[in-house]
């Protein structure tokens, strides 16, 4: 009847799944759905960690009631005030009027802005390094600003080694009975969603994620409880390493993402021709995306994944094709850096797009290396382009070899 599962002997998962939401934050497609995670600790004091989105509040309240089994709720900890985690604050306060609400000072400010009814007597402000004992479980609170809102806290149960990570270490996707990352094939079925979640939502704030990772490295974490997606109790280092790479803007894999803007199929044909040449030369870790019908969140996720990007675009109004310009603007907005770029340009009479792309990259993006080899099409791919296409493929592969060599030298120093 209930979807409660045990995380540890004293800690229960009381969240739930949302299969109906089509757009996360009304912008990111989530065909795989999403979870809203909340946890309830049974100790001398009963403590609820975060709430859920309004869409699943009815089931959520039943889960809480089932775990409490007639006991009162003593504390509600709100790590993050975003409405998908805070929507049920008023419902909790109404049902458990003696509950104390724990949040950061800015968290309470956001509560008032959203119109939640938590009075001063119920409010308990915590800040960096504050500790609370709920019985046998002792907690320390750490500030995690801009991961991904400024008011965010994370908390650590020093008794059981459980990190309540707020939106860090989360992912899109529904659990559907499972709870732990080791109960699914995470690398096969979940990693792409985790990458798309982190890079699009928190990608801009890599340095802040790095700060949280440094704080996390000072404690002995045995379990990670995020606010979306599965709980981690095994192989934590593997997932933490992914977060480390993404937040340092280090490519996850040596490979090529070709993103093209094509009006009538000619630029697409050139993109596919380059993909074929790369694979012919042994670089088969290649993906190709049409910028016009691929949601930007998938493009951003693959940009974080691959070391090399090929931008193939038609000229439009003497400039960059609009949706390709949007892609470049998103790279800038999310602070993407440390990538190698190659350009294929196309124009029937005034082919200016390649220069415009390179100019935008030079002026707005950090640590992007644009390869000097470029393929210029006059309307369509033809025999005259063969040598240039071959040179571009060679240049990409040579660039990869140079980067590997630099990394090896650095590792041996």
C-alpha positions in Angstrom: 0.0 0.0 0.0 2.9 2.3 0.7 6.1 3.0 -1.2 8.3 3.3 1.9 11.7 1.7 1.9 14.5 1.5 4.5 17.7 3.3 3.8 19.3 2.3 7.2 17.8 0.7 10.3 16.5 4.2 11.4 16.1 6.0 8.1 13.2 5.6 5.7 12.6 6.8 2.2 9.2 8.4 2.0 9.4 10.2 -1.4 7.8 9.2 -4.7 7.8 9.1 -8.5 6.4 11.5 -11.0 5.7 9.9 -14.4 3.3 12.7 -15.6 5.6 15.7 -15.6 6.9 16.4 -19.2 9.2 19.3 -18.5 11.4 19.6 -15.5 11.5 23.2 -14.4 9.2 23.6 -17.4 12.2 23.5 -19.7 14.0 20.1 -19.7 12.2 17.1 -21.3 12.1 14.2 -18.9 10.6 11.2 -20.8 12.2 9.0 -18.0 10.2 10.9 -15.3 11.7 12.1 -12.0 11.6 11.4 -8.3 11.1 13.7 -5.4 13.1 12.3 -2.5 12.3 12.8 1.2 13.6 10.9 4.1 12.4 10.3 7.7 14.7 9.5 10.6 13.2 7.6 13.6 15.3 8.5 16.7 14.6 10.0 20.1 13.4 12.8 17.9 11.6 12.1 14.6 13.1 14.1 11.8 11.8 14.6 8.2 14.3 15.7 5.6 12.8 17.9 2.9 9.4 17.6 1.3 8.2 16.9 -2.2 6.5 18.5 -5.2 2.8 19.2 -4.8 1.9 16.6 -7.4 2.6 13.7 -5.1 1.7 15.2 -1.7 -1.2 12.9 -1.0 0.9 9.7 -1.2 3.8 11.4 0.5 1.7 12.3 3.6 0.5 8.7 3.8 4.1 7.5 3.7 5.0 9.7 6.6 2.0 8.6 8.6 2.9 5.0 8.0 6.4 5.4 9.3 5.5 7.6 12.3 2.8 5.1 13.2 1.1 7.5 15.6 4.2 9.2 16.8 4.7 13.0 16.5 7.1 14.7 14.1 9.7 16.7 15.9 11.8 18.3 13.2 11.5 19.2 9.5 14.9 19.9 7.8 14.7 21.9 4.6 18.0 21.8 2.7 16.7 23.5 -0.4 13.6 25.7 -0.9 12.9 25.0 -4.6 9.2 24.1 -4.8 9.8 20.5 -6.0 11.3 19.9 -2.5 9.4 22.4 -0.4 5.9 22.4 -1.6 4.5 20.4 1.3 5.9 22.6 4.1 2.5 24.0 5.1 0.9 20.6 5.0 3.5 19.2 7.4 3.2 22.2 9.7 -0.6 21.9 9.7 -0.5 18.2 10.5 2.3 18.4 13.0 1.9 21.8 14.7 4.7 21.2 17.2 7.3 20.5 14.6 10.4 22.7 14.5 11.6 23.7 11.0 15.3 23.8 10.4 16.8 25.8 7.5 19.4 28.3 6.6 18.7 32.0 7.3 18.2 32.6 3.6 16.0 29.5 3.4 13.6 31.1 5.8 13.6 34.3 3.7 12.7 32.2 0.7 9.9 30.5 2.7 8.4 33.9 3.5 8.7 34.9 -0.2 6.8 31.7 -1.2 4.1 32.4 1.4 4.8 29.3 3.6 3.4 29.7 7.2 6.2 28.9 9.6 6.1 31.1 12.7 9.2 32.4 14.5 8.7 29.9 17.4 8.9 27.0 15.0 12.0 28.3 13.1 15.5 27.1 13.8 18.3 28.7 11.8 21.5 26.7 11.1 24.7 27.7 9.4 28.1 26.3 8.4 29.4 23.9 11.1 26.3 23.9 13.3 25.6 20.5 15.0 22.4 19.0 16.3 21.8 15.7 18.1 18.4 14.0 17.5 19.3 11.1 19.9 21.8 8.6 18.8 22.2 10.4 15.5 24.4 13.5 15.5 24.3 15.9 12.5 26.6 18.6 11.2 25.3 21.2 8.7 27.3 22.6 5.8 26.5 25.4 3.5 26.3 24.6 -0.2 25.5 27.9 -1.9 24.7 27.8 -5.6 24.3 24.1 -5.8 22.2 25.2 -7.2 20.4 28.0 -5.2 22.1 30.3 -2.7 20.3 29.1 0.4 21.2 25.4 0.1 22.4 23.3 3.0 23.7 19.8 3.1 23.8 17.8 6.3 25.8 14.8 7.5 24.8 12.1 10.0 28.1 11.4 11.7 26.6 8.4 13.4 25.8 6.4 10.2 27.9 8.3 7.6 24.8 9.5 5.7 25.1 12.6 3.5 21.9 14.4 2.8 23.1 16.1 -0.4 20.2 18.3 -1.5 20.3 18.6 -5.3 23.8 17.4 -5.6 24.3 13.8 -6.8 20.7 13.8 -8.2 19.4 12.6 -11.6 16.4 12.5 -13.7 14.5 9.2 -13.8 11.9 7.3 -11.6 12.8 4.6 -9.1 9.7 2.4 -9.6 10.3 0.2 -6.6 14.1 0.4 -6.6 15.9 2.7 -4.2 19.6 2.2 -4.4 22.0 2.8 -7.3 23.3 -0.7 -7.0 19.7 -2.1 -7.7 19.8 -0.7 -11.2 22.4 -0.7 -14.0 23.3 2.9 -13.3 26.1 3.3 -15.9 23.9 1.8 -18.7 20.5 3.2 -17.8 21.0 6.3 -15.6 24.4 7.9 -16.3 23.2 9.9 -19.3 20.3 11.3 -17.3 22.6 12.1 -14.3 24.9 14.0 -16.7 22.1 15.9 -18.3 20.7 16.8 -14.9 24.0 18.1 -13.4 25.3 19.8 -16.5 22.2 21.8 -17.3 21.0 22.6 -13.8 24.2 23.1 -11.9 26.7 23.3 -14.8 27.2 27.0 -14.5 28.3 26.6 -10.9 31.2 24.2 -11.2 33.4 26.0 -8.7 30.7 25.8 -6.1 30.3 22.1 -6.7 34.0 21.8 -6.2 33.7 23.5 -2.9 31.1 21.0 -1.8 33.2 18.1 -2.9 36.1 19.4 -0.9 33.9 19.6 2.2 32.6 16.1 1.5 36.1 14.8 1.3 36.7 15.7 5.0 34.0 13.3 6.3 33.6 9.5 6.0 30.6 9.2 3.7 29.0 5.8 3.5 25.6 6.7 2.0 24.5 9.6 -0.2 20.8 10.6 -0.1 20.1 13.0 -3.0 16.8 14.8 -3.6 16.3 13.2 -7.0 17.2 9.7 -8.2 18.7 6.7 -6.4 20.5 6.5 -3.1 24.2 5.6 -3.2 25.6 3.1 -0.8 28.2 1.3 -3.0 30.8 2.5 -5.4 30.5 6.1 -4.2 33.9 7.1 -5.5 32.9 6.3 -9.1 30.0 8.7 -9.1 31.8 11.4 -7.1 34.6 11.2 -9.8 31.9 12.0 -12.4 30.8 15.0 -10.5 34.4 16.1 -10.1 35.1 15.9 -13.8 31.8 17.7 -14.8 32.3 20.5 -12.2 35.9 21.0 -13.4 34.7 21.1 -17.0 37.1 18.2 -17.8 35.9 16.0 -20.7 34.6 12.8 -19.5 35.6 10.9 -22.6 37.9 11.3 -25.6 35.4 11.6 -28.4 33.7 13.9 -30.9 30.3 15.5 -30.8 29.3 16.8 -34.2 26.4 19.3 -34.0 25.0 20.6 -37.3 22.5 23.2 -38.5 21.2 22.4 -41.9 18.4 24.0 -43.9 18.1 21.6 -46.8 20.3 18.7 -45.8 23.6 19.7 -47.4 25.4 20.7 -44.2 24.0 17.5 -42.6 25.6 15.5 -45.3 28.9 17.1 -44.6 28.6 16.4 -40.9 27.9 12.7 -41.7 30.8 12.6 -44.1 33.2 13.8 -41.4 31.7 11.3 -38.9 32.4 8.5 -41.5 36.0 9.7 -42.0 36.7 9.8 -38.2 35.3 6.3 -37.8 37.3 5.1 -40.8 40.4 6.4 -39.0 39.6 4.6 -35.8 37.8 7.3 -33.8 34.4 5.6 -33.4 33.4 7.5 -30.2 31.3 9.9 -32.3 27.8 11.3 -31.9 26.0 13.5 -34.4 23.2 15.9 -33.5 20.8 18.1 -35.5 20.7 21.3 -33.5 17.2 22.1 -34.9 15.5 19.0 -33.4 17.7 18.0 -30.5 16.7 19.7 -27.2 19.5 21.9 -25.9 19.8 20.0 -22.6 21.0 16.9 -24.6 23.5 19.0 -26.5 24.9 20.5 -23.3 25.1 17.1 -21.7 27.1 15.7 -24.6 29.3 18.8 -24.7 30.3 18.0 -21.1 30.9 14.4 -22.1 33.1 14.7 -25.1 36.5 16.3 -25.6 36.0 17.6 -29.1 33.1 19.5 -30.7 32.5 20.0 -34.4 30.2 22.9 -35.2 28.8 22.6 -38.7 26.5 25.5 -39.7 24.9 27.3 -42.6 25.2 31.0 -42.9 21.9 32.8 -42.1 21.4 36.5 -42.6 25.2 36.8 -42.9 25.6 35.3 -39.5 25.1 32.2 -37.4 22.0 30.0 -37.9 19.7 31.1 -35.0 19.5 27.7 -33.2 23.2 27.2 -33.5 23.7 30.7 -32.0 21.4 29.6 -29.2 23.7 26.5 -28.6 26.8 28.8 -28.4 25.0 31.1 -26.0 24.1 28.1 -23.8 27.7 27.1 -23.7 28.5 30.5 -22.5 25.7 30.6 -20.0 26.7 27.3 -18.5 30.4 28.3 -18.3 31.5 25.3 -20.5 35.2 25.4 -21.1 38.3 23.3 -21.9 37.1 21.9 -25.2 38.6 21.6 -28.7 36.4 22.9 -31.6 36.4 22.3 -35.3 34.3 24.2 -37.8 32.4 23.3 -41.0 30.8 26.3 -42.6 28.3 26.6 -45.5 27.1 29.5 -47.6 25.8 29.8 -51.2 27.0 33.4 -51.8 28.4 35.0 -48.6 29.8 32.4 -46.4 30.5 34.3 -43.1 29.4 31.8 -40.5 32.7 30.2 -39.7 34.3 33.5 -38.9 31.3 34.5 -36.8 31.5 31.2 -34.8 35.2 31.5 -34.2 34.7 35.2 -33.2 31.9 34.2 -30.7 34.1 31.5 -29.2 37.1 33.7 -28.8 35.1 36.5 -27.2 32.8 34.6 -25.0 34.0 31.0 -24.2 36.9 30.1 -21.9 39.7 27.7 -22.8 38.2 26.7 -26.2 40.9 25.7 -28.7 39.6 26.2 -32.3 41.5 24.1 -34.8 42.9 26.0 -37.8 41.7 23.5 -40.3 38.2 24.4 -41.5 35.9 23.0 -44.2 34.1 25.6 -46.3 31.2 24.5 -48.4 29.7 26.5 -51.3 26.1 25.2 -51.1 27.0 21.5 -51.0 29.8 19.0 -50.4 31.7 18.2 -53.6 35.0 16.7 -54.8 36.8 20.0 -54.0 36.1 19.5 -50.3 37.6 16.1 -50.1 41.1 17.1 -49.1 39.8 19.7 -46.6 37.5 17.1 -45.0 40.4 14.6 -44.7 42.6 17.3 -43.2 40.0 18.2 -40.6 39.5 14.6 -39.6 43.3 14.2 -39.3 43.5 17.4 -37.3 40.9 16.2 -34.8 42.7 12.9 -34.2 46.1 14.6 -33.9 44.7 17.0 -31.4 43.5 14.1 -29.3 46.9 12.5 -29.4 48.6 15.8 -28.3 46.1 16.1 -25.4 46.8 12.6 -24.3 50.5 13.2 -24.4 50.2 16.4 -22.3 48.1 14.5 -19.7 50.6 11.6 -19.5 53.5 14.0 -19.0 51.5 15.9 -16.3 50.6 12.6 -14.6 54.3 11.5 -14.5 55.6 14.7 -13.1 
